[in-house]
């Protein structure tokens, strides 16, 4: 059960972080920010993969991960939105 709480908090923390970085991406006017934003996205995508691995591991131990699936799904969808926002930001900054 402790692992559940830990994973849930981890998902929530990174979902909040994704929101913050997405907002920064939308607000920036500096093309030099692109590289850092792309690195941030990659780190978050790697983290999302590691959460998926942890959930798979719990499931393989016959632990019901259903309560974590919705928060995880929201996090994954949020990262997809961030990818779209980042692409828009890159297009916008390259046209400046």
Residue pairs with C-beta under 8 A, 6 or more apart in sequence:
3 54
3 58
4 67
4 68
7 51
7 54
7 55
7 58
7 68
8 67
8 68
8 71
10 51
11 51
11 68
11 71
11 72
11 75
12 71
14 44
14 47
14 48
14 51
14 75
15 71
15 74
15 75
15 78
17 44
18 44
18 75
18 78
18 79
18 82
19 78
21 37
21 40
21 41
21 44
21 82
22 78
22 81
22 82
22 85
24 33
24 37
25 33
25 37
25 82
25 85
25 86
25 89
26 85
26 89
28 37
28 89
28 93
29 93
29 96
30 93
31 93
31 94
31 96
33 93
34 89
34 90
34 93
37 86
37 89
38 86
41 79
41 82
41 83
41 86
44 79
44 82
45 79
48 75
48 76
48 79
51 72
51 75
52 72
55 65
55 68
55 69
55 72
58 65
59 65
